[in-house]
Amino acid sequence: MKLITAIIRPFKLDEVREALSEVGVSGITVTEVKGFGRQKGHTELYRGAEYVVDFLPKLKLECAVPDALLEAALEAIQLAARTDKVGDGKIFVQALDQAIRIRTGELDEDAL
């Protein structure tokens, strides 16, 4: 099992969710986050004053997937989240040692 963490643009959430559903990912967790990478923020004009926005709004998606679905899920996220502009985000993959469904006690892939 793997834990996929993806940082994406907020307006891409519905496309990514639908793409993951189509490949068989049954659930995701979404968190609103702020950060910056190569974008380094941007400058905005507000009431005649210019100011720098260092941290840009993003969404962090997390989903646990069986090894068999990993490549399909990664491709689905990449294709759905891509705008071909700086700031599209990142995907991180980590090994997931154990998963437990609290309600039933099911373990590992059965818990997903």
Rosetta constraint file for C-alpha pairs under 8 A:
AtomPair CA 1 CA 64 HARMONIC 6.94 0.50
AtomPair CA 1 CA 65 HARMONIC 5.70 0.50
AtomPair CA 1 CA 66 HARMONIC 4.39 0.50
AtomPair CA 1 CA 67 HARMONIC 5.04 0.50
AtomPair CA 1 CA 95 HARMONIC 6.42 0.50
AtomPair CA 1 CA 96 HARMONIC 5.29 0.50
AtomPair CA 1 CA 97 HARMONIC 7.14 0.50
AtomPair CA 1 CA 98 HARMONIC 8.00 0.50
AtomPair CA 1 CA 108 HARMONIC 7.63 0.50
AtomPair CA 1 CA 109 HARMONIC 7.16 0.50
AtomPair CA 2 CA 64 HARMONIC 5.72 0.50
AtomPair CA 2 CA 65 HARMONIC 5.49 0.50
AtomPair CA 2 CA 66 HARMONIC 6.35 0.50
AtomPair CA 2 CA 67 HARMONIC 6.40 0.50
AtomPair CA 2 CA 70 HARMONIC 7.22 0.50
AtomPair CA 2 CA 93 HARMONIC 6.51 0.50
AtomPair CA 2 CA 94 HARMONIC 5.59 0.50
AtomPair CA 2 CA 95 HARMONIC 4.72 0.50
AtomPair CA 2 CA 96 HARMONIC 4.85 0.50
AtomPair CA 3 CA 62 HARMONIC 6.92 0.50
AtomPair CA 3 CA 63 HARMONIC 5.80 0.50
AtomPair CA 3 CA 64 HARMONIC 4.48 0.50
AtomPair CA 3 CA 65 HARMONIC 6.47 0.50
AtomPair CA 3 CA 93 HARMONIC 5.74 0.50
AtomPair CA 3 CA 94 HARMONIC 5.14 0.50
AtomPair CA 3 CA 95 HARMONIC 6.23 0.50
AtomPair CA 3 CA 96 HARMONIC 5.74 0.50
AtomPair CA 4 CA 61 HARMONIC 7.81 0.50
AtomPair CA 4 CA 62 HARMONIC 5.58 0.50
AtomPair CA 4 CA 63 HARMONIC 5.33 0.50
AtomPair CA 4 CA 64 HARMONIC 6.23 0.50
AtomPair CA 4 CA 65 HARMONIC 7.55 0.50
AtomPair CA 4 CA 91 HARMONIC 6.95 0.50
AtomPair CA 4 CA 92 HARMONIC 5.79 0.50
AtomPair CA 4 CA 93 HARMONIC 4.69 0.50
AtomPair CA 4 CA 94 HARMONIC 6.56 0.50
AtomPair CA 5 CA 60 HARMONIC 6.76 0.50
AtomPair CA 5 CA 61 HARMONIC 5.59 0.50
AtomPair CA 5 CA 62 HARMONIC 4.55 0.50
AtomPair CA 5 CA 63 HARMONIC 6.78 0.50
AtomPair CA 5 CA 91 HARMONIC 5.72 0.50
AtomPair CA 5 CA 92 HARMONIC 5.08 0.50
AtomPair CA 5 CA 93 HARMONIC 6.39 0.50
AtomPair CA 6 CA 60 HARMONIC 5.60 0.50
AtomPair CA 6 CA 61 HARMONIC 5.08 0.50
AtomPair CA 6 CA 62 HARMONIC 6.52 0.50
AtomPair CA 6 CA 77 HARMONIC 7.98 0.50
AtomPair CA 6 CA 89 HARMONIC 7.23 0.50
AtomPair CA 6 CA 90 HARMONIC 5.68 0.50
AtomPair CA 6 CA 91 HARMONIC 4.24 0.50
AtomPair CA 6 CA 92 HARMONIC 6.19 0.50
AtomPair CA 7 CA 58 HARMONIC 6.48 0.50
AtomPair CA 7 CA 59 HARMONIC 5.61 0.50
AtomPair CA 7 CA 60 HARMONIC 4.57 0.50
AtomPair CA 7 CA 61 HARMONIC 6.41 0.50
AtomPair CA 7 CA 89 HARMONIC 5.00 0.50
AtomPair CA 7 CA 90 HARMONIC 5.28 0.50
AtomPair CA 7 CA 91 HARMONIC 6.41 0.50
AtomPair CA 8 CA 12 HARMONIC 6.94 0.50
AtomPair CA 8 CA 13 HARMONIC 7.57 0.50
AtomPair CA 8 CA 58 HARMONIC 5.77 0.50
AtomPair CA 8 CA 59 HARMONIC 5.36 0.50
AtomPair CA 8 CA 60 HARMONIC 6.54 0.50
AtomPair CA 8 CA 61 HARMONIC 7.75 0.50
AtomPair CA 8 CA 81 HARMONIC 6.46 0.50
AtomPair CA 8 CA 88 HARMONIC 5.98 0.50
AtomPair CA 8 CA 89 HARMONIC 4.81 0.50
AtomPair CA 8 CA 90 HARMONIC 7.01 0.50
AtomPair CA 9 CA 13 HARMONIC 7.35 0.50
AtomPair CA 9 CA 57 HARMONIC 7.58 0.50
AtomPair CA 9 CA 58 HARMONIC 5.15 0.50
AtomPair CA 9 CA 59 HARMONIC 6.21 0.50
AtomPair CA 9 CA 81 HARMONIC 7.30 0.50
AtomPair CA 9 CA 87 HARMONIC 7.60 0.50
AtomPair CA 9 CA 88 HARMONIC 6.20 0.50
AtomPair CA 9 CA 89 HARMONIC 6.94 0.50
AtomPair CA 10 CA 57 HARMONIC 7.29 0.50
AtomPair CA 10 CA 58 HARMONIC 5.51 0.50
AtomPair CA 10 CA 59 HARMONIC 5.51 0.50
AtomPair CA 12 CA 16 HARMONIC 6.23 0.50
AtomPair CA 12 CA 80 HARMONIC 7.14 0.50
AtomPair CA 12 CA 81 HARMONIC 5.62 0.50
AtomPair CA 13 CA 17 HARMONIC 6.03 0.50
AtomPair CA 13 CA 59 HARMONIC 7.82 0.50
AtomPair CA 13 CA 81 HARMONIC 7.83 0.50
AtomPair CA 14 CA 18 HARMONIC 6.13 0.50
AtomPair CA 15 CA 19 HARMONIC 6.14 0.50
AtomPair CA 15 CA 80 HARMONIC 5.56 0.50
AtomPair CA 15 CA 81 HARMONIC 7.25 0.50
AtomPair CA 16 CA 20 HARMONIC 6.13 0.50
AtomPair CA 16 CA 76 HARMONIC 7.07 0.50
AtomPair CA 16 CA 77 HARMONIC 5.60 0.50
AtomPair CA 16 CA 80 HARMONIC 5.08 0.50
AtomPair CA 16 CA 81 HARMONIC 6.18 0.50
AtomPair CA 17 CA 21 HARMONIC 6.20 0.50
AtomPair CA 17 CA 28 HARMONIC 7.96 0.50
AtomPair CA 18 CA 22 HARMONIC 6.24 0.50
AtomPair CA 19 CA 23 HARMONIC 6.66 0.50
AtomPair CA 19 CA 76 HARMONIC 5.41 0.50
AtomPair CA 19 CA 77 HARMONIC 6.97 0.50
AtomPair CA 19 CA 80 HARMONIC 6.62 0.50
AtomPair CA 20 CA 24 HARMONIC 6.45 0.50
AtomPair CA 20 CA 25 HARMONIC 5.34 0.50
AtomPair CA 20 CA 26 HARMONIC 7.98 0.50
AtomPair CA 20 CA 73 HARMONIC 6.00 0.50
AtomPair CA 20 CA 76 HARMONIC 6.03 0.50
AtomPair CA 20 CA 77 HARMONIC 6.99 0.50
AtomPair CA 21 CA 25 HARMONIC 5.23 0.50
AtomPair CA 21 CA 26 HARMONIC 6.42 0.50
AtomPair CA 23 CA 69 HARMONIC 7.59 0.50
AtomPair CA 23 CA 72 HARMONIC 6.39 0.50
AtomPair CA 23 CA 73 HARMONIC 6.55 0.50
AtomPair CA 23 CA 76 HARMONIC 7.51 0.50
AtomPair CA 24 CA 69 HARMONIC 7.54 0.50
AtomPair CA 25 CA 63 HARMONIC 7.81 0.50
AtomPair CA 25 CA 65 HARMONIC 6.79 0.50
AtomPair CA 25 CA 69 HARMONIC 7.69 0.50
AtomPair CA 25 CA 73 HARMONIC 7.25 0.50
AtomPair CA 26 CA 112 HARMONIC 7.42 0.50
AtomPair CA 27 CA 63 HARMONIC 6.46 0.50
AtomPair CA 27 CA 64 HARMONIC 7.94 0.50
AtomPair CA 27 CA 112 HARMONIC 7.97 0.50
AtomPair CA 28 CA 61 HARMONIC 6.47 0.50
AtomPair CA 28 CA 62 HARMONIC 5.60 0.50
AtomPair CA 28 CA 63 HARMONIC 4.72 0.50
AtomPair CA 28 CA 64 HARMONIC 7.75 0.50
AtomPair CA 29 CA 61 HARMONIC 5.58 0.50
AtomPair CA 29 CA 62 HARMONIC 5.11 0.50
AtomPair CA 29 CA 63 HARMONIC 6.45 0.50
AtomPair CA 30 CA 59 HARMONIC 6.58 0.50
AtomPair CA 30 CA 60 HARMONIC 5.61 0.50
AtomPair CA 30 CA 61 HARMONIC 4.64 0.50
AtomPair CA 30 CA 62 HARMONIC 6.57 0.50
AtomPair CA 31 CA 59 HARMONIC 5.69 0.50
AtomPair CA 31 CA 60 HARMONIC 5.10 0.50
AtomPair CA 31 CA 61 HARMONIC 6.59 0.50
AtomPair CA 32 CA 57 HARMONIC 7.28 0.50
AtomPair CA 32 CA 58 HARMONIC 6.19 0.50
AtomPair CA 32 CA 59 HARMONIC 4.73 0.50
AtomPair CA 32 CA 60 HARMONIC 6.34 0.50
AtomPair CA 33 CA 57 HARMONIC 6.01 0.50
AtomPair CA 33 CA 58 HARMONIC 5.27 0.50
AtomPair CA 33 CA 59 HARMONIC 5.56 0.50
AtomPair CA 33 CA 60 HARMONIC 6.47 0.50
AtomPair CA 34 CA 55 HARMONIC 5.35 0.50
AtomPair CA 34 CA 56 HARMONIC 5.21 0.50
AtomPair CA 34 CA 57 HARMONIC 4.51 0.50
AtomPair CA 34 CA 58 HARMONIC 5.53 0.50
AtomPair CA 34 CA 59 HARMONIC 7.88 0.50
AtomPair CA 35 CA 54 HARMONIC 7.63 0.50
AtomPair CA 35 CA 55 HARMONIC 4.50 0.50
AtomPair CA 35 CA 56 HARMONIC 5.32 0.50
AtomPair CA 35 CA 57 HARMONIC 6.73 0.50
AtomPair CA 35 CA 58 HARMONIC 7.11 0.50
AtomPair CA 36 CA 40 HARMONIC 5.57 0.50
AtomPair CA 36 CA 41 HARMONIC 6.12 0.50
AtomPair CA 36 CA 54 HARMONIC 6.97 0.50
AtomPair CA 36 CA 55 HARMONIC 5.49 0.50
AtomPair CA 36 CA 56 HARMONIC 6.05 0.50
AtomPair CA 37 CA 87 HARMONIC 7.31 0.50
AtomPair CA 38 CA 86 HARMONIC 7.18 0.50
AtomPair CA 38 CA 87 HARMONIC 7.16 0.50
AtomPair CA 39 CA 86 HARMONIC 6.30 0.50
AtomPair CA 39 CA 87 HARMONIC 5.94 0.50
AtomPair CA 40 CA 54 HARMONIC 6.47 0.50
AtomPair CA 40 CA 55 HARMONIC 7.97 0.50
AtomPair CA 41 CA 52 HARMONIC 7.08 0.50
AtomPair CA 41 CA 53 HARMONIC 5.39 0.50
AtomPair CA 41 CA 54 HARMONIC 4.31 0.50
AtomPair CA 41 CA 55 HARMONIC 5.85 0.50
AtomPair CA 41 CA 56 HARMONIC 6.17 0.50
AtomPair CA 42 CA 52 HARMONIC 5.79 0.50
AtomPair CA 42 CA 53 HARMONIC 5.36 0.50
AtomPair CA 42 CA 54 HARMONIC 6.64 0.50
AtomPair CA 43 CA 50 HARMONIC 6.71 0.50
AtomPair CA 43 CA 51 HARMONIC 5.64 0.50
AtomPair CA 43 CA 52 HARMONIC 4.39 0.50
AtomPair CA 43 CA 53 HARMONIC 5.93 0.50
AtomPair CA 44 CA 50 HARMONIC 5.66 0.50
AtomPair CA 44 CA 51 HARMONIC 5.55 0.50
AtomPair CA 44 CA 52 HARMONIC 6.28 0.50
AtomPair CA 44 CA 53 HARMONIC 7.07 0.50
AtomPair CA 45 CA 49 HARMONIC 5.57 0.50
AtomPair CA 45 CA 50 HARMONIC 4.42 0.50
AtomPair CA 45 CA 51 HARMONIC 6.43 0.50
AtomPair CA 46 CA 50 HARMONIC 6.28 0.50
AtomPair CA 46 CA 51 HARMONIC 7.59 0.50
AtomPair CA 64 CA 96 HARMONIC 7.71 0.50
AtomPair CA 64 CA 112 HARMONIC 6.89 0.50
AtomPair CA 65 CA 69 HARMONIC 6.14 0.50
AtomPair CA 65 CA 70 HARMONIC 6.24 0.50
AtomPair CA 65 CA 109 HARMONIC 7.87 0.50
AtomPair CA 65 CA 112 HARMONIC 7.16 0.50
AtomPair CA 66 CA 70 HARMONIC 6.58 0.50
AtomPair CA 66 CA 109 HARMONIC 6.20 0.50
AtomPair CA 69 CA 73 HARMONIC 6.03 0.50
AtomPair CA 70 CA 74 HARMONIC 6.16 0.50
AtomPair CA 71 CA 75 HARMONIC 6.16 0.50
AtomPair CA 72 CA 76 HARMONIC 6.08 0.50
AtomPair CA 73 CA 77 HARMONIC 6.23 0.50
AtomPair CA 74 CA 78 HARMONIC 6.21 0.50
AtomPair CA 74 CA 91 HARMONIC 7.91 0.50
AtomPair CA 75 CA 79 HARMONIC 6.10 0.50
AtomPair CA 76 CA 80 HARMONIC 6.03 0.50
AtomPair CA 77 CA 81 HARMONIC 5.83 0.50
AtomPair CA 78 CA 82 HARMONIC 5.89 0.50
AtomPair CA 81 CA 88 HARMONIC 6.74 0.50
AtomPair CA 82 CA 88 HARMONIC 5.96 0.50
AtomPair CA 83 CA 88 HARMONIC 6.41 0.50
AtomPair CA 84 CA 88 HARMONIC 7.16 0.50
AtomPair CA 98 CA 107 HARMONIC 7.16 0.50
AtomPair CA 98 CA 108 HARMONIC 5.38 0.50
AtomPair CA 99 CA 107 HARMONIC 5.65 0.50
AtomPair CA 99 CA 108 HARMONIC 4.47 0.50
AtomPair CA 99 CA 109 HARMONIC 7.33 0.50
AtomPair CA 99 CA 111 HARMONIC 6.15 0.50
AtomPair CA 99 CA 112 HARMONIC 7.36 0.50
AtomPair CA 100 CA 105 HARMONIC 5.94 0.50
AtomPair CA 100 CA 106 HARMONIC 5.64 0.50
AtomPair CA 100 CA 107 HARMONIC 4.67 0.50
AtomPair CA 100 CA 108 HARMONIC 6.15 0.50
AtomPair CA 100 CA 111 HARMONIC 5.52 0.50
AtomPair CA 101 CA 105 HARMONIC 5.18 0.50
AtomPair CA 101 CA 106 HARMONIC 5.21 0.50
AtomPair CA 101 CA 107 HARMONIC 6.59 0.50
AtomPair CA 101 CA 111 HARMONIC 4.88 0.50
AtomPair CA 101 CA 112 HARMONIC 7.59 0.50
AtomPair CA 102 CA 106 HARMONIC 7.65 0.50
AtomPair CA 105 CA 111 HARMONIC 7.85 0.50
AtomPair CA 106 CA 110 HARMONIC 5.82 0.50
AtomPair CA 106 CA 111 HARMONIC 5.03 0.50
AtomPair CA 107 CA 111 HARMONIC 5.11 0.50
AtomPair CA 108 CA 112 HARMONIC 6.85 0.50
